[in-house]
């Protein structure tokens, strides 16, 4: 049976960051994930999570200098010191709030620097994995599509698997975002089957709209069936941009959480 988590970077934005946790719990979610919650004191976030009986799955490393075009630092040569600073921040904060994983964002790199970026990313991930292991946490890496984030270093599942093989740390896993992977590669079912052992988290959103998962070209009912058949025991993160008020678009959650996948009123996916 699928278990769905709410990504509070996109969902329940009608509420403050702290109040989003309670809103997600009231809507029926049992776990949440966040992008960059660092402006909320860790002690306060932990109290809210405990009060709501909510599991915190993961958070992202800070992106660096957004004004300069940064979207992560993990694969950026020459900025290793900055990466270790944001990694320390993420692991420390995540540990304090009970998070289970940190997504190490690779960053945007020029096409002529890919080889150097890969070496940098591998070295940084080894250090990140060792630090996360001390806190009992997993490191996630996520392929991100080039339509939304041109030049992002990590952009395919196969590339992520190759990086993990070279990092040689058991607590480094793939965050398999179906939205990004469909845009860049497609063939989701085969890739889920082939790389299941390396997948630490799954995320969903409609393609191409990135709205609720009950529309678009991906049949997420079939994705859920496939994950069940494969024995996937992790969470499926709802990381989408709601068409309107978050609560008004959650019809899919009550149905899919019961492992019921009727024909979609929005049409079947191709």
C-alpha positions, 0 to 999 in steps of 0.5 A: 500500500502506498504511503504519501508524504507532503512536500511543504515547499509546494503544498499548503503554502496558504499557511506559514511554514510551521502551520503547514505541518499541522495542515498536512496532518489534518489532510491525512498525511503522516509524513512531510518533507521540506526544501529549506526550513532553516529560518524556523528554529530547529527546536520549534520545528521539532515541537510542531512535528511531535505535536502533529505526530508527523514524520519528517523525511528530508530537507535540501542542502542550501543552494548557495547564492541564488542571485548568482544563479546557484542551485546547489553546490555539491558538484561545483569545483572550487566551492568545496568549503562552501559545500561543507558549510551548507552540508553541516547546516543541513545535517545538524538541522535535520538531526535536530528535527528528526529528519531521515535524509538530506538531499545534496543538491549538485548545482548548475555547471557549464557543459565544458566542466562536467568531468571536473564536476563529477569528480567534485561531486563524488568527493563531496558525497563521500564526505557527506555520506560519512557525516550523515551516517554519524547522524543515522541519516541517508544522503539523497541525490536527485536528477533534475530536468534541464527544462526547469533547471538548464545546466543542472549537473545531475539529470539522469537516473543512470548518471545518478547510479554511476555516481553512487557506484563511485561514491561507494557509500551504502547510505547514498540513494537516488531521489527518483522524481517521476516528474523530472525523469519523465521529462528527461528520459521517460520509461519510468516503469523500467527504470523503477524496476532496474534501479529499485535497490538504489532508490531512497525516495520517490516523488510525483507530480503531473507532467507537464503541468507539475500540478496534482498527480491526477492529470497529465501524461503519467498514469500514477495509479500504474506507478503505485501498482508497480511500486507495490509489486516491487515491494517498495517500502519507502514513501512517495512524496507529493511534490507538486504545485497545486492548481488552487488551494491545496486542500481542494485538490487532495481527492487523489490522496484519500483514494490512492492511500486506500490502494484504490485506483479507479479510472481518472476523470481527467483521462488515462495517461499515455 
